[in-house]
Amino acid sequence: MTQVVLGENEGIDSALRRFKRQVSKAGILYDVKSHRHFETPQDKRKRKAVAARRKRRFNQ
């Protein structure tokens, strides 16, 4: 769970910016978008193939 504690003289804009940064770093929006709708078997295979390629590239 992501949370932001406001500082003494901190504005709401900077706190919102920090919150957005933490949410994107945690991958929350990516997870929500991936579970938004039904995924066809073809899309699932394509997504897994791309993830495998990405994983293989970073492990070398």
N, C-alpha and C positions, 0 to 999 in steps of 0.2 A: 504494500500500500504506500503510495507516494503522498507525502505531506510536506508543507512548507510552513515554517514558523516565521512570522513577521518580526523584523528587528525593531529597535526603539524608534528610529526616525526613517524607517524604510517605506517607500511608496508602494501602492498596490500594483503599479506597472512593473516595477522590478521584481516583486514577489511573483507576479503572474509569469514573467519571463523565466524565472528560476523554476517554477512549477512545470512549465511547458518543456524546459530542458530536461528535467528529471523524468517526466513522462516519456519523452522520446528516447532517452537513454535506457530506460527500463523496458522499452519495447511494448508498452501497453497498447498504443494505437495500432501497431502492426498486428497484434494478437486480435484485437477487436475487429479490424477489417477482414482478417482471414476467416473469422467465424460469422461474418455477417450474412452469408447466403449459402445455399447448397452448392457443393462442389461436385462436378461430374467426375466419373472415373478417369476420363481423359485428362481433365485439368489437374487431378490429383497426381497422376503419373508425371505430367509435365512439371509440376511444382517440385516433386521429389527428385526428378532428374536434375533440375536446376540447382536445388540445394546440395545434391551429391557433387555436382561439378564445382560449386563454390567451396564446399568442404574439402574436396580433393586439392583444389588450388591453394587454399590457405595452409594445408598440412604439409605441403612440400617445402 
